[in-house]
């Protein structure tokens, strides 16, 4: 299961559609708070695609809380920032991130490698 956390509704729906077409099941949330509620209610994600710049709680803080609750979830940050401009907490070497606008091949490669990890 892939959890999508993206505040832009069109992007969120497009990601769900793309993942479905490629054989992945997903659930989507429009905010970090909504995503954390979903996981508290029993949603177990293998991978979390998380927009870094979310309104309210940002993506970095959300991932910290998500991994505290479920250390096995593998986060993939989505951002328009260059690597040098990523917020504090995103800079670890093992961190996966994709630049917006997302490239379909890169997205599918990152998801495939994260689900195999």
Backbone bond lengths (Angstrom), bond angles and torsions (degrees), N, CA, C in turn:
res aa  C-N    CA-C-N  psi(-1)  N-CA   C-N-CA  omega(-1)  CA-C   N-CA-C  phi
1 X - - - 1.453 - - 1.524 109.06 -
2 X 1.323 114.83 134.82 1.457 121.02 178.71 1.524 108.42 -111.81
3 X 1.310 116.13 126.15 1.451 122.38 176.15 1.526 107.73 -95.48
4 X 1.318 116.38 123.84 1.462 122.64 177.46 1.520 107.57 -104.51
5 X 1.326 116.81 125.83 1.465 121.39 177.50 1.521 106.78 -122.41
6 X 1.310 115.06 100.79 1.470 122.50 -173.70 1.521 108.12 -146.20
7 X 1.331 117.06 125.49 1.462 119.84 -177.23 1.524 113.91 -78.67
8 X 1.308 118.68 -20.55 1.460 121.74 178.60 1.530 109.26 -82.81
9 X 1.331 116.65 114.07 1.465 121.84 -173.71 1.533 112.90 -58.88
10 X 1.316 117.43 -41.87 1.467 120.17 -178.55 1.528 109.91 -64.95
11 X 1.314 117.26 -44.13 1.470 120.74 178.52 1.522 110.86 -63.75
12 X 1.315 116.38 -40.77 1.470 121.61 -179.57 1.533 110.13 -61.40
13 X 1.326 116.93 -48.52 1.471 120.42 179.20 1.525 111.60 -65.14
14 X 1.317 117.30 -39.42 1.469 120.68 179.58 1.533 110.49 -63.76
15 X 1.323 116.90 -41.86 1.464 120.15 178.01 1.527 111.23 -63.47
16 X 1.327 117.06 -43.76 1.464 119.60 178.13 1.523 111.09 -60.56
17 X 1.321 116.69 -43.77 1.464 121.15 179.85 1.526 110.97 -63.74
18 X 1.311 117.10 -46.30 1.457 121.66 179.25 1.524 111.29 -60.13
19 X 1.320 116.64 -45.10 1.465 120.05 179.90 1.523 111.24 -64.67
20 X 1.328 117.09 -42.71 1.462 121.01 178.20 1.536 110.56 -59.18
21 X 1.333 116.72 -44.54 1.461 120.79 179.48 1.533 112.61 -62.44
22 X 1.329 116.08 -23.08 1.463 120.82 -179.56 1.526 112.92 -103.90
23 X 1.331 116.18 15.75 1.460 120.83 171.66 1.511 116.83 87.31
24 X 1.330 117.71 11.80 1.463 120.87 -179.69 1.523 110.62 -103.48
25 X 1.328 116.32 140.49 1.457 119.69 172.01 1.521 107.91 -92.15
26 X 1.334 115.29 146.09 1.459 119.16 -177.59 1.519 110.53 -148.18
27 X 1.311 114.04 159.47 1.461 124.13 169.61 1.520 105.37 -129.54
28 X 1.323 116.24 146.72 1.461 119.17 -176.38 1.515 111.48 -125.81
29 X 1.318 114.26 147.11 1.461 122.59 177.27 1.523 108.39 -131.54
30 X 1.328 115.72 146.56 1.450 121.10 179.66 1.511 114.67 -91.09
31 X 1.339 116.46 -3.73 1.461 120.34 179.32 1.522 109.30 -153.59
32 X 1.324 115.07 163.20 1.467 120.40 176.58 1.519 110.11 -63.11
33 X 1.322 115.53 -41.41 1.464 119.87 -178.59 1.530 111.28 -62.25
34 X 1.330 116.74 -41.94 1.461 120.84 177.99 1.528 110.56 -64.05
35 X 1.320 117.02 -43.33 1.466 121.28 179.66 1.525 111.14 -61.64
36 X 1.319 116.89 -43.09 1.461 120.00 179.62 1.528 111.41 -67.14
37 X 1.334 117.08 -35.17 1.474 120.09 174.13 1.518 110.48 -62.02
38 X 1.328 116.19 -43.54 1.463 120.72 -179.96 1.527 110.89 -60.00
39 X 1.329 116.52 -42.52 1.468 118.88 -179.78 1.526 110.73 -70.78
40 X 1.328 117.32 -34.06 1.467 120.50 177.27 1.525 110.89 -66.13
41 X 1.330 116.08 -26.98 1.466 121.46 179.29 1.522 112.49 -89.07
42 X 1.336 117.53 5.71 1.454 120.38 173.02 1.511 117.88 115.70
43 X 1.318 118.86 -5.32 1.460 119.88 177.38 1.526 109.13 -66.70
44 X 1.325 116.61 126.64 1.460 121.16 177.74 1.529 107.22 -115.48
45 X 1.314 115.38 116.23 1.467 120.89 -178.92 1.520 110.18 -103.57
46 X 1.323 115.01 142.98 1.464 120.90 172.38 1.525 109.58 -85.44
47 X 1.337 114.93 -38.97 1.458 122.73 -178.27 1.522 107.50 -132.01
48 X 1.330 116.92 141.60 1.460 122.05 174.60 1.523 108.68 -121.22
49 X 1.330 116.72 115.24 1.466 122.54 172.90 1.519 106.05 -88.58
50 X 1.322 116.99 113.40 1.459 120.72 -169.50 1.522 111.14 -126.00
51 X 1.323 115.44 121.32 1.455 120.95 172.25 1.525 107.86 -65.93
52 X 1.307 118.00 132.00 1.465 121.62 -179.46 1.524 110.54 -68.71
53 X 1.325 116.96 -43.83 1.469 121.29 -174.57 1.524 110.86 -97.53
54 X 1.314 115.06 83.29 1.459 121.40 177.32 1.521 108.83 -102.62
55 X 1.335 117.29 150.39 1.464 118.78 173.40 1.525 109.27 -70.66
56 X 1.311 117.53 150.82 1.460 119.80 -176.27 1.519 109.02 75.10
57 X 1.328 116.07 -129.87 1.465 120.94 177.47 1.531 108.71 -66.22
58 X 1.339 117.34 128.47 1.467 119.02 -179.73 1.533 111.07 -78.25
59 X 1.321 115.27 170.13 1.453 120.83 -176.45 1.517 114.40 -63.88
60 X 1.320 117.96 -34.40 1.467 121.38 -179.52 1.522 110.23 -66.15
61 X 1.326 116.39 -46.92 1.461 120.86 178.60 1.536 110.35 -63.91
62 X 1.319 116.44 -40.33 1.455 120.46 179.31 1.530 111.65 -61.90
63 X 1.327 116.72 -42.74 1.466 120.59 179.16 1.527 110.53 -64.10
64 X 1.322 117.33 -40.44 1.476 119.52 177.15 1.526 110.91 -56.96
65 X 1.323 116.02 -46.66 1.466 120.44 -179.76 1.526 111.15 -68.18
66 X 1.313 117.28 -41.25 1.460 121.26 179.19 1.523 110.62 -61.29
67 X 1.325 117.51 -43.37 1.462 120.57 -179.91 1.527 112.15 -72.84
68 X 1.322 116.97 -27.24 1.458 119.53 173.82 1.532 109.22 -64.41
69 X 1.314 116.10 -40.56 1.458 121.65 179.86 1.528 112.54 -75.82
70 X 1.323 115.38 -37.64 1.466 121.02 -176.60 1.529 108.94 -142.82
71 X 1.349 117.21 88.64 1.470 120.69 -175.85 1.530 114.75 -61.49
72 X 1.313 117.92 -17.13 1.464 119.33 -176.75 1.533 113.12 -84.28
73 X 1.328 118.22 -11.97 1.463 119.34 178.61 1.524 109.44 -67.29
74 X 1.324 115.88 137.55 1.456 121.18 -179.04 1.532 109.42 -106.26
75 X 1.334 117.11 111.76 1.462 119.67 -178.24 1.526 112.70 -82.28
76 X 1.307 114.21 146.51 1.461 122.37 171.34 1.517 105.58 -131.18
77 X 1.322 116.63 114.44 1.453 121.05 179.76 1.523 110.11 -80.28
78 X 1.332 115.33 144.65 1.461 122.43 174.19 1.523 106.56 -118.65
79 X 1.326 117.20 128.13 1.466 120.13 -176.04 1.517 111.52 -155.71
80 X 1.309 114.96 154.21 1.458 120.52 172.58 1.524 110.63 -90.43
81 X 1.338 117.38 -6.35 1.468 122.64 -178.72 1.525 111.67 -73.14
82 X 1.317 115.24 150.87 1.458 120.75 168.20 1.517 107.72 -74.59
83 X 1.321 118.61 158.46 1.468 121.64 -178.63 1.531 111.79 -54.41
84 X 1.328 117.09 -40.22 1.467 120.51 -179.16 1.530 112.67 -67.52
85 X 1.327 117.81 -17.78 1.465 121.81 -177.44 1.525 113.35 -105.34
86 X 1.330 117.28 8.52 1.457 120.16 -179.00 1.524 110.22 -66.68
87 X 1.334 116.88 146.35 1.471 119.80 178.38 1.523 111.84 -62.61
88 X 1.329 116.17 157.28 1.465 121.23 176.45 1.517 108.63 -55.91
89 X 1.321 116.15 136.79 1.457 120.94 -179.11 1.511 112.15 103.94
90 X 1.316 117.06 -15.93 1.465 121.52 179.61 1.522 112.06 -98.32
91 X 1.314 117.14 -2.01 1.457 119.10 -165.86 1.527 115.92 -91.08
92 X 1.320 118.77 5.31 1.461 119.26 -177.82 1.527 110.71 -67.19
93 X 1.307 115.70 149.06 1.469 120.85 -177.53 1.529 111.99 -62.13
94 X 1.336 117.43 -33.99 1.461 120.10 -176.84 1.529 112.82 -83.25
95 X 1.318 116.92 -6.01 1.446 121.39 -178.11 1.523 110.86 -66.26
96 X 1.311 115.43 135.11 1.461 120.50 176.04 1.526 107.87 -100.37
97 X 1.326 116.25 136.66 1.453 118.74 174.86 1.522 109.80 -148.71
98 X 1.314 114.53 153.00 1.453 122.73 177.77 1.519 108.14 -123.19
99 X 1.309 115.53 140.89 1.468 121.24 177.44 1.516 109.41 -87.29
100 X 1.319 115.25 139.77 1.458 121.71 173.58 1.514 108.57 -89.68
101 X 1.302 119.53 143.70 1.455 126.18 -1.55 1.533 110.57 -69.20
102 X 1.325 115.16 139.88 1.458 120.82 -175.58 1.521 111.36 -67.51
103 X 1.317 114.61 139.75 1.457 121.62 173.19 1.532 106.88 -95.08
104 X 1.310 117.63 125.72 1.469 121.75 -173.40 1.525 111.47 -56.20
105 X 1.313 118.03 -47.43 1.467 120.74 -178.03 1.527 110.97 -60.92
106 X 1.322 117.20 -43.01 1.464 120.59 179.73 1.525 110.56 -65.39
107 X 1.323 117.20 -41.36 1.460 121.46 178.00 1.522 110.75 -59.44
108 X 1.310 116.95 -49.28 1.467 120.45 -178.71 1.525 111.75 -66.14
109 X 1.329 117.67 -35.98 1.474 120.59 176.74 1.523 111.22 -64.03
110 X 1.329 117.04 -44.74 1.465 121.16 -179.40 1.519 110.38 -64.58
111 X 1.320 116.95 -42.57 1.465 119.97 179.08 1.527 110.92 -64.97
112 X 1.322 116.38 -44.02 1.463 119.50 179.10 1.521 111.03 -60.61
113 X 1.326 117.34 -44.02 1.469 119.34 -179.22 1.526 110.87 -69.44
114 X 1.321 118.04 -34.30 1.461 120.78 179.07 1.520 111.22 -70.53
115 X 1.306 118.16 -36.11 1.467 120.22 -179.24 1.516 111.26 -75.74
116 X 1.333 117.35 -20.16 1.465 120.87 177.90 1.522 111.89 -87.86
117 X 1.331 116.78 -18.72 1.475 121.36 -176.46 1.511 111.86 -66.32
